[in-house]
Amino acid sequence: MKDIMRIKCLISNEMETILNQQIRKEAQSSSIYLAMASWCDRNGFDGSSTYFFKQAEEERQHQLKFFKYVLDMGATAISPDVSGIKIEYNSFREVFEDALDQEISVTNAIKNIAALCHKEQDYVTMEFLNWFLKEQREEEYKARRALELFEVIGEEGTGRWQIDKHIGDIRYDSEA
């Protein structure tokens, strides 16, 4: 016999499904960033490796927030299986191009959840998502700024070393 019986779920079946898809996407993002950290470390980009380790941990925390929210709503949260993560990159720049693409993908997935919230008039989940929408604004900004370093500094000579050195300095200030 179960210790606790949940009588009623506070989110629809469709919302439960899309939130579990987001849990998987956040887990996948964390794994992608770990692979990027590993590639950077193997290729001597210590600053970027540290940056991507931090990004991986942030994505893991996002996954756990979604996971806990689904449980709090009386639904079933599913621990995802993540596989097929890219581990090799053709260039230092490609790592950061893929990071931006990943952030855009996460933003679009969260927008899809928000659209479902509006359709279902699920204001509780929409309020929960507001934090993630703000977070994605920051994440995309930082990813774009990282790529801009390749244009501003260039990759020739000590360029990649300079980029690697400055990656950890990228900050987002929404109050500016």
PLY file of the C-alpha trace (Angstrom):
ply
format ascii 1.0
element vertex 176
property float x
property float y
property float z
element edge 175
property int vertex1
property int vertex2
end_header
0.00 0.00 0.00
1.27 3.45 -0.86
2.21 5.79 1.98
0.58 8.75 0.28
-2.26 8.60 -2.19
-2.69 11.54 -4.50
-6.32 11.96 -5.32
-6.18 14.77 -7.84
-3.49 16.09 -10.13
-3.33 19.87 -10.52
-2.08 19.80 -14.12
-3.51 18.23 -17.25
-2.12 15.05 -18.82
-0.83 17.15 -21.73
0.94 19.52 -19.32
2.45 16.57 -17.45
3.80 15.19 -20.73
5.32 18.47 -21.91
6.88 19.14 -18.49
8.45 15.68 -18.51
9.81 16.44 -21.98
11.36 19.59 -20.49
12.89 17.56 -17.67
14.54 15.44 -20.36
15.68 18.53 -22.30
17.29 20.00 -19.18
19.05 16.69 -18.44
20.21 16.55 -22.04
21.49 20.14 -21.80
23.45 19.28 -18.68
25.02 16.29 -20.44
25.82 18.38 -23.52
27.58 20.96 -21.36
29.54 18.23 -19.59
30.68 16.94 -22.98
31.68 20.48 -23.95
33.60 20.88 -20.68
35.40 17.61 -21.38
36.31 18.64 -24.95
37.57 22.03 -23.75
39.61 20.40 -21.00
41.18 17.88 -23.41
42.08 20.71 -25.77
43.65 23.00 -23.18
40.81 25.51 -22.80
40.64 25.49 -19.00
38.57 28.66 -18.65
35.96 27.37 -21.05
35.97 23.97 -19.38
35.17 25.63 -16.06
32.47 27.75 -17.75
30.78 24.66 -19.21
30.99 22.73 -15.92
29.06 25.61 -14.32
26.55 25.57 -17.18
26.08 21.81 -16.74
25.34 22.25 -13.04
22.84 25.04 -13.77
21.00 22.83 -16.24
20.92 20.02 -13.69
19.34 22.42 -11.19
16.76 23.44 -13.81
15.96 19.78 -14.37
15.41 19.29 -10.65
13.15 22.37 -10.42
10.92 21.00 -13.16
11.02 17.53 -11.60
9.97 18.83 -8.19
7.25 21.03 -9.70
5.67 18.07 -11.51
5.67 16.10 -8.25
4.26 19.07 -6.31
1.37 19.22 -8.78
0.49 15.61 -8.02
1.73 14.28 -11.33
4.43 11.75 -12.18
7.92 13.08 -12.86
10.05 10.81 -15.02
13.81 10.52 -14.62
15.05 10.65 -18.21
17.48 8.46 -20.07
19.93 10.66 -21.95
22.08 9.30 -24.76
23.54 10.30 -28.10
25.47 13.29 -26.75
28.01 14.78 -29.15
31.51 14.54 -27.66
33.76 15.73 -30.48
33.90 19.17 -32.04
35.73 20.40 -35.12
36.77 23.66 -33.51
36.73 25.75 -30.35
34.21 28.06 -32.00
31.88 25.16 -32.86
31.54 24.38 -29.15
30.13 27.85 -28.54
27.94 27.80 -31.64
26.39 24.57 -30.41
25.96 26.05 -26.92
23.95 28.96 -28.35
21.86 26.58 -30.46
21.15 24.52 -27.33
20.03 27.58 -25.37
17.74 28.68 -28.21
16.26 25.18 -28.30
15.58 25.28 -24.54
14.00 28.74 -24.84
11.69 27.52 -27.60
10.67 24.49 -25.54
9.81 26.72 -22.58
7.82 29.01 -24.89
5.84 25.95 -25.99
5.02 25.16 -22.37
3.96 28.79 -21.86
1.69 28.57 -24.92
0.04 25.47 -23.44
-0.35 27.30 -20.12
-2.26 30.08 -21.90
-4.37 27.59 -23.86
-5.32 25.71 -20.69
-5.46 28.81 -18.50
-2.93 27.14 -16.21
-1.76 30.25 -14.41
0.04 28.35 -11.68
2.39 26.68 -14.16
2.76 29.96 -16.04
3.88 31.67 -12.84
6.38 28.84 -12.30
7.71 29.31 -15.86
8.35 33.04 -15.45
11.61 32.34 -13.63
12.76 30.10 -16.51
11.85 32.68 -19.14
14.03 35.25 -17.37
16.78 32.67 -16.94
16.74 31.88 -20.66
17.11 35.56 -21.50
20.32 35.50 -19.46
21.55 32.20 -20.90
21.06 33.25 -24.50
22.73 36.61 -23.82
25.81 34.92 -22.33
26.01 32.42 -25.20
25.81 35.22 -27.77
28.43 37.28 -25.95
30.75 34.26 -25.90
30.43 33.92 -29.68
31.02 37.66 -30.09
34.45 37.18 -28.48
35.45 35.14 -31.53
34.60 38.13 -33.73
36.09 40.82 -31.49
39.29 39.02 -30.49
39.71 36.67 -33.44
41.19 33.20 -33.33
44.61 33.85 -34.81
47.79 33.94 -32.72
46.83 34.09 -29.05
43.16 34.75 -29.90
41.78 31.43 -28.68
43.82 31.77 -25.48
42.36 35.27 -24.94
38.83 34.04 -25.62
39.30 31.18 -23.17
40.66 33.60 -20.59
37.64 35.95 -20.90
34.78 33.42 -21.13
34.34 33.35 -17.36
34.03 37.15 -17.26
30.77 37.26 -19.22
28.00 38.64 -17.03
24.37 39.56 -17.59
22.87 42.54 -15.82
19.15 42.86 -16.49
19.06 46.16 -14.63
21.42 47.96 -17.03
0 1
1 2
2 3
3 4
4 5
5 6
6 7
7 8
8 9
9 10
10 11
11 12
12 13
13 14
14 15
15 16
16 17
17 18
18 19
19 20
20 21
21 22
22 23
23 24
24 25
25 26
26 27
27 28
28 29
29 30
30 31
31 32
32 33
33 34
34 35
35 36
36 37
37 38
38 39
39 40
40 41
41 42
42 43
43 44
44 45
45 46
46 47
47 48
48 49
49 50
50 51
51 52
52 53
53 54
54 55
55 56
56 57
57 58
58 59
59 60
60 61
61 62
62 63
63 64
64 65
65 66
66 67
67 68
68 69
69 70
70 71
71 72
72 73
73 74
74 75
75 76
76 77
77 78
78 79
79 80
80 81
81 82
82 83
83 84
84 85
85 86
86 87
87 88
88 89
89 90
90 91
91 92
92 93
93 94
94 95
95 96
96 97
97 98
98 99
99 100
100 101
101 102
102 103
103 104
104 105
105 106
106 107
107 108
108 109
109 110
110 111
111 112
112 113
113 114
114 115
115 116
116 117
117 118
118 119
119 120
120 121
121 122
122 123
123 124
124 125
125 126
126 127
127 128
128 129
129 130
130 131
131 132
132 133
133 134
134 135
135 136
136 137
137 138
138 139
139 140
140 141
141 142
142 143
143 144
144 145
145 146
146 147
147 148
148 149
149 150
150 151
151 152
152 153
153 154
154 155
155 156
156 157
157 158
158 159
159 160
160 161
161 162
162 163
163 164
164 165
165 166
166 167
167 168
168 169
169 170
170 171
171 172
172 173
173 174
174 175
